[in-house]
Amino acid sequence: MLYASSTPADKRARLRERLASGELLQFPGAFNPLSGRLIERKGFDGVYVSGAVIAADLGLPDIGLTTLTEVAGRAQQIARMTELPALVDADTGFGEPMNVARTVQTLEDAGIAGLHIEDQVNPKRCGHLDGKSVVDLDTALKRIRAAADARRDPNLLIMARTDVRAIEGLGAAVDRVKALVDAGADAIFPEAMADLSEFAAIRDAVDVPVLANMTEFGKSELFTTQQLADVGINIVIYPVSLLRLAMGAAGRGLDTIRTEGSLTSALGEMQTRAELYDLLDYESYNTFDSSVFNFQIPQAP
């Protein structure tokens, strides 16, 4: 009932344990707290909070228009609703090193288990668009050092994302991820890899967990979990998948209303009232109400 029973510290510790096992963890993207609870119900390992999804939810493109307050607020809403660890897209840290430090502590207070900071020029753009620019290596390293120094819980996962592959090639990406790990990154997110061999090259370059971004309609092929596991990937995210599925279904439903005059033909595609109430745990709330509001009003003499 209400929020998760696990503390943020517990979730962070469990995430570290799972990553140490070397297994592949799957983190679908939650576009709201209810979808985060559904991800848990379906047996996944964690939830991902995508900056692109937060921007889209606000009707904005993913070009660095969202604020730290908006991201932290949504991250907290999602993280507290599930027992799973939440990994959050912190973009470029919303500024330079001091801003990055504040971002880390704000997101830590929001209850997340990990976050990633990228090396794009601020403001950034979607990692699967052309025309990206990255900061110089020194600036990228300062962001990660600031992030690592700012956390108060040592189990908070600080991940470094690099977009340099699309600009300077795979060799530059390999060199950069090595430097980012030396600067304090606990994990690496190499964006827009072209094929499995490139993921394997990053995996061979560092001794920390590596994340693969399996976003649809992007630069990377949609590899299976087995393919990713075979090259040593530790986390796979599906950042916008649930939002795309939901919006696609919503669009088709609206078309049905326009063409048929009702949604009778689409009822089989919907989450039922019973399924929604079960996911929301209505029964626990009802039991709580009954145990509290059980008094009787005395009759007047």
Phi, psi and omega in degrees: 000151184056249188249179182298149177276338178284140176281159175305323179297320178297316181296319179296317180296320180293322178298317178299319179296316181295319179294326180293339181287340181085356180285163179273125180255137182253126182236089172294153179278127176267126179266354173197173182298323181295320178292330174297320178293324178295320177301316177297315182301326182277001171089021179279173188269337182189174177242144178249137178248105187273134174296324178296322180290318178299317178297313181298322179299330178271002182078023184243151173285162182274074182228033175080026181270342180284159182251164175301319180300316180295316181292315180296321180297314179291321179299318179296317180301319181283313185298322185283350185267356184221152176283351183279153173290143179250128175254127190243139175280109181259017178051229181269010183087007178062038177143203181261189196313315180294322175296321178300316179300316179295320178302314181299313182291325178294317179289327175298316177296334179284352174094015182280161181263338180194164180209159173235142178246132184254170184253021174285160172293141180268127002282150185272182170220168180308136184294347181251019171258153175281165176084018178288158173227144178244156177283167176292162185301318182300317179294318179300318181291323179297323178298315183290320177299317180297319180296313181295321180289331187279334184293149177255330174267115183296344178275352175298123185280119176258110182252139177256125174258138175235136177253014188290338180306316184289345186252314186243357176099172185294320181301318178294324178295318178299314179298320183290318182295326176299315180293323180294322176294317178299331181280351177124004179292133178276341183203165185232137177239096177273113187276143172059048173291143186280324183204179183296328180296329178288320173300319180297323180294319177294317179302318181289338186278337187227160180247028176241165179302146180238137181254143173245133180261107179259072179264138183288150175064028182250200183280333185265144171294151179275091182281153178283164177298325179293318178299318180291319178297324182295335177258010171089017178290143185255329179225137171237132178248150174236077199294318188248002189302310182294322177297316179297317178298315182294316181291325176297315179295321179297317179298317179294323178296318179295323176297321179297317177301317183294320186272326186251345178086353175200175179254021182304318183288345183257003184301325181293344179268353187266152166292129182285166176300318180297319179294319177297314181296325178293317179295324179280351179062045179307322186299320179296321179295321180295318178296318179298314179301317183295327182282339182263311185266065182244016182278164176239142178278121182296146179284145177295140181294000000 
